[in-house]
Amino acid sequence: IDRLSAAGARVIAIDLQFTEPTEIDEDNALIEAIMRADGVVLGTTVVDDQGATNVLGGDDIVSDIGARVGSALLPLDPDGALRRAAYAPDGLESFGVVAAEVATRRQIAPFDEERTWIRYAGPPGTLRSYSYSEVLRGRVPPEALRDRIVVIGTEAARLKDVSATSTTDESLMSGPEVQGNAIATVLAGLPLTSPPGAAGTLLILLMAA
């Protein structure tokens, strides 16, 4: 976080869940790093009925250190693929919406279910990524991070943070890249819409033919 902040990242969006305490000194070091940075968004999939979370011990702590929390949940299509974004899937604004609000410093208006298609930039690996260790050791040029929205997360399949999307075939896309595409889609004003009426069905039949 300190490295990214020093490089001038516009938003540091952490797609990892900090809801369980570990070593108190390490927890406090994380909290202090977030407090030093400007524009940190934290993700979670655990939200109560009032839209509250236990990230870093509770929303009051998150607010006190100047960070925000967004729901990392994305709606699944019937085939298990991630093709849509959501405004507030469980009563808490989504990770993509919160990151976009922090980046633009303005509120994103709620959007309905017909305007939720994620505009993926391409297949897995299209969005540039760097390893955690490269950033930590200062091996990534600051200009590669300056004024960027940086999503921190995992690509490990064993952690099950990989998914099929509208641009995947045999491969799967990592959670951070999915979230990065969702953030970019919100920033672009949700440019994809469903075709009206029977047009969708006609297009499917045409393509099938």
C-alpha positions in Angstrom: 0.0 0.0 0.0 2.8 2.4 0.8 4.5 1.6 -2.5 1.4 2.2 -4.5 0.6 5.4 -2.6 4.2 6.7 -3.2 3.9 5.8 -6.9 0.8 8.0 -7.1 -2.0 5.4 -7.6 -5.3 7.2 -7.8 -7.2 4.3 -6.1 -5.9 1.3 -4.3 -8.8 -1.3 -4.5 -8.0 -4.3 -2.4 -10.1 -7.4 -3.5 -9.1 -9.3 -0.3 -11.2 -9.7 2.8 -9.9 -8.4 6.1 -12.7 -9.5 8.5 -10.7 -11.8 10.8 -8.1 -10.5 13.3 -4.5 -11.9 13.0 -1.4 -10.6 14.9 -2.3 -7.2 16.5 0.9 -5.5 15.5 0.4 -6.7 11.9 -3.3 -5.7 11.8 -2.4 -2.2 13.2 0.4 -1.9 10.6 -2.2 -2.6 7.8 -4.6 -0.1 9.3 -1.9 2.6 9.6 -0.8 2.0 5.9 -4.4 2.4 4.8 -4.7 5.6 6.8 -1.5 7.0 5.3 -2.8 6.3 1.7 -5.5 8.3 0.0 -8.2 6.4 -1.8 -8.3 2.9 -0.5 -11.2 0.6 -1.2 -11.6 -2.7 0.6 -13.7 -5.6 -0.6 -15.9 -8.0 1.3 -18.5 -10.7 0.7 -19.9 -10.6 4.2 -22.5 -8.0 4.8 -25.3 -8.0 7.4 -29.0 -7.1 6.8 -28.3 -3.4 7.3 -25.4 -3.3 4.8 -22.8 -3.2 7.6 -19.5 -5.1 7.5 -16.8 -6.3 9.9 -13.9 -5.2 7.7 -10.9 -4.2 9.9 -13.2 -4.6 12.9 -16.1 -2.6 11.7 -17.3 0.2 9.5 -16.5 2.9 12.1 -12.8 2.0 12.0 -12.9 2.0 8.2 -14.5 5.5 8.2 -12.1 6.8 10.7 -9.0 5.9 8.6 -10.6 7.4 5.4 -11.2 4.2 3.5 -14.4 2.7 2.1 -15.8 -0.8 1.7 -17.5 -2.3 -1.3 -19.3 -5.6 -1.8 -17.2 -7.9 -3.9 -20.1 -10.0 -4.9 -21.1 -10.1 -8.6 -24.3 -11.7 -9.9 -23.8 -15.1 -11.5 -25.6 -16.0 -14.7 -27.3 -19.4 -14.8 -24.2 -21.0 -16.4 -22.0 -19.7 -13.6 -20.3 -17.0 -15.6 -19.8 -13.4 -14.5 -21.2 -11.1 -17.2 -23.0 -8.4 -15.1 -22.1 -5.8 -12.5 -24.5 -4.9 -9.7 -25.0 -1.6 -7.9 -25.6 -2.9 -4.4 -25.9 -6.7 -4.5 -26.5 -7.1 -0.8 -27.4 -3.7 0.5 -23.8 -2.4 0.2 -22.5 -0.5 -2.9 -20.5 -2.9 -5.0 -16.7 -2.9 -5.2 -16.8 -1.5 -8.7 -19.2 1.3 -7.8 -17.2 2.4 -4.7 -13.9 2.3 -6.6 -15.4 4.5 -9.4 -16.8 6.9 -6.8 -13.4 7.2 -5.1 -11.7 7.7 -8.4 -14.1 10.5 -9.6 -15.0 11.9 -6.2 -18.6 11.9 -7.1 -21.5 9.6 -6.4 -22.6 7.0 -8.9 -26.4 7.0 -9.5 -28.1 3.6 -8.9 -28.6 1.6 -12.1 -31.2 -1.0 -12.9 -30.7 -4.6 -14.0 -31.0 -3.8 -17.7 -27.8 -1.7 -17.6 -25.4 -4.0 -15.9 -23.4 -5.8 -18.6 -19.7 -5.6 -17.9 -17.8 -4.4 -20.9 -14.8 -6.7 -20.8 -11.6 -5.3 -22.5 -10.8 -8.7 -23.8 -9.9 -12.3 -22.7 -8.0 -13.0 -19.5 -4.7 -11.2 -19.3 -5.8 -8.1 -21.3 -5.6 -5.8 -18.3 -1.9 -5.3 -17.3 -0.9 -7.0 -14.1 2.2 -7.1 -11.9 3.2 -9.6 -9.2 2.8 -8.5 -5.6 6.5 -9.1 -5.0 7.5 -6.9 -7.9 5.5 -4.0 -6.5 6.7 -4.7 -2.9 10.3 -4.7 -4.0 10.0 -1.5 -6.0 10.6 -3.2 -9.4 7.6 -1.7 -11.1 8.2 1.8 -12.6 6.1 4.4 -10.7 4.8 5.8 -14.1 3.1 2.4 -14.6 1.0 3.0 -11.5 0.6 6.7 -11.4 -3.0 8.0 -11.5 -4.2 4.4 -12.0 -6.9 2.4 -10.3 -4.9 -0.5 -8.9 -6.7 -3.7 -7.9 -4.9 -6.0 -5.5 -6.0 -9.6 -5.4 -5.2 -13.2 -6.1 -4.9 -15.2 -9.3 -4.6 -18.5 -7.6 -7.2 -21.0 -8.8 -6.9 -23.0 -5.6 -8.4 -19.9 -3.8 -11.4 -20.1 -6.2 -11.1 -16.5 -7.2 -11.3 -17.3 -10.9 -14.4 -17.3 -13.1 -15.8 -17.7 -16.5 -16.9 -14.5 -18.2 -18.3 -13.4 -21.6 -14.7 -13.3 -23.0 -13.3 -16.6 -21.6 -13.3 -19.9 -23.4 -11.2 -22.7 -21.9 -9.5 -20.3 -19.5 -10.8 -18.5 -16.5 -10.4 -14.8 -15.5 -9.0 -13.8 -12.1 -11.2 -12.0 -9.6 -9.0 -8.8 -9.7 -9.3 -8.6 -13.5 -13.1 -9.2 -13.4 -13.3 -6.4 -10.8 -11.0 -4.1 -12.9 -13.3 -4.6 -15.9 -16.4 -3.9 -13.7 -14.8 -0.7 -12.4 -13.9 0.4 -16.0 -17.5 -0.3 -17.1 -19.0 1.9 -14.3 -16.5 4.7 -15.1 -17.6 4.5 -18.8 -21.2 5.0 -17.8 -22.4 1.4 -18.3 -22.3 1.6 -22.1 -23.8 -1.9 -22.9 -27.5 -2.4 -22.8 -29.8 -5.4 -23.6 -31.6 -5.2 -27.0 -35.2 -4.2 -26.6 -38.2 -6.6 -26.8 -37.8 -9.6 -29.1 -34.6 -8.2 -30.7 -32.5 -10.3 -28.4 -34.2 -13.5 -29.4 -34.0 -12.7 -33.1 -30.3 -12.0 -32.8 -29.7 -15.3 -31.1 -31.6 -17.2 -33.8 -29.7 -15.3 -36.5 -26.4 -16.2 -35.0 -27.4 -19.8 -34.5 -28.4 -19.9 -38.2 
